[in-house]
Amino acid sequence: MGKYLNSMVPFEMWKQIVGTRFFVDKTLLLEEVLNTVETDGQRFLCITRPRRFGKSVMANMVGAFLGKASDSENIFCELAISENAKYKKDLNQHNVIFIDFSRVPRDCSSYAQYMNRIQDGINQDLKEAYPEVRIDVSGTVWDNLLEVFEKTKETFVFVIDEWDAVFHMPFITGDRRQEYLAFLRNLLKDQAYVKLAYMTGVLPITKYSSGSELNMFVEYDMTVMERFSSYFGFTEEEVNQLFGVYLNTTKTPKITKEDLRIWYDGYHTASGERLYNPRSVVCALSNNQLANYWTSSGPYDEIFFYVRNNIEDIRDDLVLMIAGGGIEAEIQNYAAVSMELNTKDEIYSAMVIYGLLTYADGAVYIPNKELMDKFRELLMNKESMGYVYRLANESKRMLAATLCGDTDTMAEILEFAHNTESPVLSYNSEIELSAVVNLVYLAARDKYRIEREDKAGKGYVDFIFYPEHKASDALILELKVDGTPEDAIQQIKDKNYALGFKGKLGEKQLYTGRILAVGISYSKTTKKHSCKIEVL
């Protein structure tokens, strides 16, 4: 067994995952992959997804199932793939060359050093595995593989993980990128020894270069291609199963199923299916604590990297997205590889590919609270965001004024918002007013789960603030354009919007703090805001 050829690593990594408490069986991916080869004749598959969406787990699974390195029947016989009558036909029957391009040799400072380690390693593996074949250990990998094929007729399965990791390494220049693409082309394209090439990454292959180096691959991304969608990320059904395991194995569960939806759901496949971030769900259930697990390694500056070239066009959109709305966009997969992201479509395309936004029905959205927190940090910490930054920071004062009943300060802050130059603050309807109110309460998202147009009582309330701490005050906001705050308060009472805070009949009240009814009105004629607060 070698370092690359029939390595034990994929099997050992996969075995560790299978034995965990929150394992999700996605082995039917193997059935679909093998069908693409046997039925469709398609040998080159590239699956691209945002980071931490299970790409490496699936790559290890493919290697563990197909590879000769270890007998893995004792694992797969208990999983869904075993129900396929032909599954043993391919189980541990193939020579697998597994390459993880994110692995870098010690003190690596050059492309040559990086690639020589891989080529030399595969050549050495071939020499040891095929002593009867003349292997030139200093030659090219493809020549040696072809020599093996001609002498033995044996073919190879290539499992390539993190194919695009090269492009994030500091020693990779433009010329070296082309050399790398040429390496993959020479290794895989039009080579009789390739049985299957299964490749994963974040960046798309499409339009990566002007040539045709990798045009033999069919690329399956999350926004356009429906096939393989359910195997990357967790579906609603899978999260329900995991949550059941969590309840049965956790001494004092602190997380609800609704918490998981709010924090980690919201991604969309090309077929319209909603997906949860798998890493975050598993970490939250394992730790019995909600947190920013996926985004913890990438602060708000990561988001700013994408928007920094077009802040004036982007910032109004961010306000609307934070308010829960979508922004129409034309997603262009190739934009993710550009160093200069200038147009809104380019920026949003890159953010979708990297998982910072989700895309559905022609529009981009902030998918969940985990990402919403990062966008909130961006607006509150980057002065270059202009008026949005100023209003976001006023939101701390707005929340404090609301909780202490200071309606004059509330009106003052809303007036300040009205006097800004942004078209999003035009107040032609309650939609625009809602966007403004959402922005001036931005700081509240640190302490509240804010829902807009939420079902409550006998209707849908404009805004409802669910406190993270059950003893804190809850807020119900109703907005009126050319109305009065008294009208808004009366609607809150008539529609019994506070019912959601009080729990079901006979049950203990969910929230023990005050429930504040907040009425906000705006007059198109006088351009004035009025506010009123009552304790329900």
N, C-alpha and C positions, 0 to 999 in steps of 0.2 A: 504494500500500500504506500502511495506516495504523498507528497505535499499537495499536489494538484490533481494528479490522476488517481482516481479511486481513493480519494482521501477519506479518512474516518471523520473529519470535522463535521460535514453536514449531518451525518447520522447522529453523532453525539449531541450536536446543538438541537436537533429536532427531538431527540429522546428527552432532553431536559424540558422542552416545552410541553410535550405530551403528558408528562407527569405532574404538571402544575394544577392547582385547584381551579383556575379559571381558564382552562384550555377549551378552545372552540374547534370542533372537528370540521375542517374545510378541505378534507382529502379528496372530495369529488372534483376539485380543480385538476387533479391528476387525470381523471377520466376525460375531461374536456381537452386537456393538453394533448393527450395521446390520440384522441379522435382527430385533432387538427392535423396530425402527422399521417395517421393511417387512412382516414376517410377523405380529408381535404387536400392532403399532399403538401400542407404548409409546414415547413421545418423550422422557420425562423419567427420567433415570437418575442416581442418586447413589451413588457407591461410597466407602465409608468404611473406612479402615484406619489402623493406628498410623503415626506419623511414620516417614519413611525406609523405607517399604515399596513404593516405586515408583509412588506415585500421580501425582506430577508428570511422571515419565518417560512414563507412559501418556497423560497429558493432552496432553503435547507431541506424542506420536505421533498421537493422534486429530486434533489441529490440523494437523499436517504432512501427513497423508494426505488429509483432506477439503478443506483450505483451498486457495484459488486463489492464494495469495501466491507460491508457487514450484512449479515442475515437479519433483515428488519421485519420478517413476517410476524414475529411475536408482538410487534407494536401495531402494524397495519391490519392484522387480522381482527382487531377489535374496533376498527374504525369504518366509516361509511364506504370507503373505496372497496372494502372486502366484499360488499354485496354485488359488485360487478363480477360476473362469472369468469371473465377473462383477466382478472387483475393479476393473477400469478404469472401470466405470460410475460409481463414486463418487470415484475418484482425482482430487484437485484440481478438483472440480466444484462446490464449495459456498462460499458466503460464510460465513466463520468469524469470529465475534466471540470473542476469547480474553481472558478476564479472570483475572488472578492477584491474588486479594484480599490476599495477603500483602505485596504491594508498597505502600509508603507514600511519599507525597510528602515532600520535604525539610522538616524542622522542623514536621511535622504535629502539631497539638495539638487538633484538633476533628474531630468526625464530619462536619461540613459540608465542611471542607477536604478530608477524605479522599474523600467521595463525589462532590463537585463535580469533582474531578480525573477520575474515571472517566466521569461523565456528559458533561462537557465534551469529553473526549477522543473518546468514541464519536460524539457529535454532530458534531464537526469532521471525523471520518473519513467520516461519512455525507455531509456537505456536499461534500467533495472527490470522493467516489466517485460521487455522483449529482447532478451540477450541474443537471440538468434538473428535479429535484424541489425543492420549496420546503422547506428545512430550517431550523427555528428553533433556532439553536445555543444559545439560552438556555432552550429548552423541555425537556420531559421526553424521555428517550431513547425510551420506548415510543410516544409520539405520533409522533416522527420515523420510527421503524421502520415503524409502521403506514402512514404516508404513503408511504414507499418501496414497501411491499408493494402498496398500492392502485394506485400509478401504474405499477409495473413487474412485479408478481406474483412478485418474487424473495423467496425465503425465506432464513433464516439458521440456521446451526448455532452454538449457544453452548457453548463449552468453558470451564467455570468451575473454576479450581484454587484449593484452599485456601478453600473457601466459608466456613469457620468461623474464619478468621484474625481476623476482626473482633472476636470475643468474647474475644480475648486481648490486646486493645489497651487501654491505660490510659484513653483518652478515651471509651470506649464504656460508657454507663450502661444501666440497665434500659430506659428509654424509647427510647434510641437503638437498642437491640437490636430492638425492635418496629418502628422505622422501617426498619431494614435488611431485616428479613423482609418488610415491606410493599414495599420497593424490588424485591426478587426476585420477589415475587408479581406486581407490576404489570408487570415486565419480561417475565415468562415465562408466567404462568398465563392460559389461554384466549386466547392470542395466535396469530392465524393465521399470522404470519410465522415462528413457531418450527418449524423442521424437526426439530431435535434439541437437547436440552439435556443435556449430559454434565457432571456435577459431581462433584468429589472433595473430601474433607476427612477429618478425624479424628473430629469430633463427629457424633453421629447427628442426623438431622432429627426423627425420631420423638419426639413429645411435647415438642419444643423449646418450643412455645408452646401455649396453650390454644385458639388459633384454627386456621384451616385454610389459612394462608398458602401452605404448600408441600406440601399433600397430594396434588398431582399427581405428585410424584416417587415412584418405586419405589426403595427404599433397599436396597443390597446391602452388608451388613457381613460380617465374617469369621466370627462365631460362630453366626449363624442362617441366612444365605442361602448356598446352595451355588454358585449361578451366579457366574461370573467368579473363583472362588476361586483357580485356579491361575495367574492372571495377575499376582498381587501377592504378592511373596515368591518364593523359589526352591524348586522341588521337588527331591526326591532326584536324579532323573534330570538335571536342569539343573546341579546342583552337581557331579555326576559328570563332566559335560561340561566344566565350567569347571576342574575339578581336572586333567583331562587336558591342557587348554591350559596350565595353570600348570606342570605337570611338563615340558612340551615347550618352554617359553619362559623358564624360570627357571634361571639358571646353577647355583645351589646351593639347591635347595628345602629349606625348613626346616619345612614344614607337612605334616601327614598328613591324609588324608580323615577319619580318626577325630577329629582335632583340630577340624576344621570342625563335625562333628556335635556334639561336646561343647560347643563355645563358642557356636554360632550356630543350632542346630536347636531344635526343641521347640515351635514354634507349631502350632496346629491350625486347620484350616478346618472349616466346618459339616459337610462330608462325611467328616471324620476324617483327611484327608490332612495329613501333617506338612510344615511349611514352615521354611525357613531365613530368617534376617534378611538381605535382599539387600545392603544397604549394608555390613554388617559382613563378609560373605563377600568382596565385591569389594575392600574395603580391605585385608583380611588377605592375599589372594592378590597384590594389587598391591604391597604393602609387604613381602611374604614374612615377615610377623610377625603373630602372634596378639596381639590387644589388645581393650580395650573401646571399639570404635569407635562403636557406636550410643549407648552410655550415657555416653560421655566428656563430652558437653555437658550431661548432667543428673546431678548427684551424688546421693548417698543421700538428701539432703534432699528431693529430688523424690518419693521413695517415702514419706518421712515426712509430706509434705503430705497424703497420702491417709489415712494410718492415725492421724493425731494426735488425731482426735476420739473414738477408741474403742480406745485402746491395750490396755486390760485384756482385751477380747474377742479382739483381733487377735494379741497377742504369742504365745499358745500355738499358734495356727495357723501363725505364721511359723516356729516351731521345727519343726513337723511338715513344713512345705513345704520347709524347708532340708534336712531329712532325706530328701527325695525323695518325700514323700507328697502327696496331693491333699486339698483341703478342699471339701466339698460347698457349692455356691453356686447361687443363682438369679440369673442374669445379667439385668440391667435396663438396656437401652441408654440410656434417658433419664437415668439416674443420673449420667452423666458430665458433664452440664451443671449439676448442682447445686453451689452453693457450700458447702452444708452436707452433708457425707457422714458419716452417723452409724451406720447399721446396717452389719453385715458385708456383706450383699448389695450395698448401695449402694457401699461401698468397693471390694469386689472387682470389681464391674461396671465402675467407672471405671478401675481398674487394668488390666483386660482390654482395654478400648477404647483405652487409651493404650499398650498393648503391654508393660506391666510384669509381667503375668501372662498365662498362656495358659489356655484353657478347653476341656475335653474330657470327654465322658461325665458331665456334671453336676457337675464339680469343677474347681477352679482349681489351677494348678501354677506353680512357677517354671520357665520354659522351658529355661534353659541356663546355662552358666557365666558368660556375660557379665552376665546379670541376677543370678545367684547371688552374684557378687562384690559387687554393690550392696546386696543384702539383708544380706550379712555385715557390710558397713561400717555399715549402719543399726544392727544389733544391738550392734555394738562401740563405737558413738560416741554413742548417745542414752541418757543416763541415765534419761530418762523411760520407757524400756522396762522399768525395774524389775529384777526378779530375772533376766530374760533378759540384760540388759546386764551384770549382775554375773557371771553364769556365762560369758558370752561372753568377758569379759576374763580370767577364770580359765583360759580355754582356752589362752592363751599359756603359762601355767605348766604346764598339763597336757601339752602337746606336749614341752616341754623335759624334764619329768620322765620321759616315756616314752622319749625318745631316750637319756637317761643311765641308764635302768634304775631310777629312784627309784619303786618301787612303793608305798612308804608315802605319798608326796605324791599319787600318783594316787588311792589309796583315800581320802585326806583330801578331795580335790576332789570325788570322787563322793559322799562323805558329805554334803558341803556342798550338792550338788545335790539329794540325797535329802531334806534338811531344808527345802527351799523349799516354798512353799504351793501351787504350781501343780498342777492336776489332771493335766497331761501327765506329771508325774513320779510317778504313782501306782504304777508297777511291777507292774501286774497281769499283765503278760506281757513277753516279750522285745521286743515292738513298742515299748512305752513305754520300756524300758531302752535300745533303739536310739536313740530320740529324744533321751534324755539324753546318751548317749555322743556323738551327733552334735553336740550343743550344746557339750559340754565340749572338743571338738576343733575348734571353729569356726575358730580362728585358723590351724589347719593348712591350711585351704583356700587360704591365700595361697601355700603352698609345695607343696601336693599336690593331685592330682585324686582326690577321695574317691568311691568307688563303693560302694553298699550292695547287698547280695544279688547280688553279681557272680559270674558263672560263672568258676570257677577250679579247675584240677585235676579232681577227680572229683566236684565238687559246687558249692554256692553258699556263698561266704564272707559273713559278716555285714558286715564292712567291709574294704576293701582300699585302701590309700593309695599311689597312684602318684606318686613324686616328680617335680617339674618338672625338676629337674636330675638326670641319670642317675647321678651319683656319690653322691647323697644316700641315706640309709637309706630302705628301703621298709618299710611296716607292714602286717601282717595281723592284724585284730582279730576274735576270736570271743567271743561272749557266752553266758553260761550263767546262767539263773535257777534257784536251788536246785541248783546244781552246783558244781564247783570250777574254779579257773583251770587246774589241771593237766589236767582233762578237756578244756577248751577248747584247750589247747596240743596235746594228743594228737590231737584232731580235725583241727587244722591240718596235722599231720604225716600222719595216716592218709589224709586226702583230697588230700594233695599240693597244697595251695592255692598254694604258692610257685612252682608251675610257670609261671605267667603272667609271672613276673619273669625267668625264665631263658632265654627264647627257644626257638626250635625246635631240634631235634637238628641239630648240625653248624653252627649259626649262633652268632655272637658273642652273649654274654649282654647282654640289654637294659639291665640296671641293674647298676652296679658297686659300689654301696654295700652295706651289710649288709641282710639281710632279717630283720626282727624279728617274731617270733610273739608276739602280745599276747593273753593270756587274761584276761577280766574276768568275775567272777561276782558274783551278788547273792543273798543269803539272805532270803527272805520272813519267816523266823522270827526271825533275829537282827537283821535290817535292816542287815547289814554287807556291804561290798564287799571283794573280794579280787582282787589282780592278780598276774600272773606274766608275765615276759618271757624269751624265749629267742632266741638267734641261730640261725637255720636254716643 
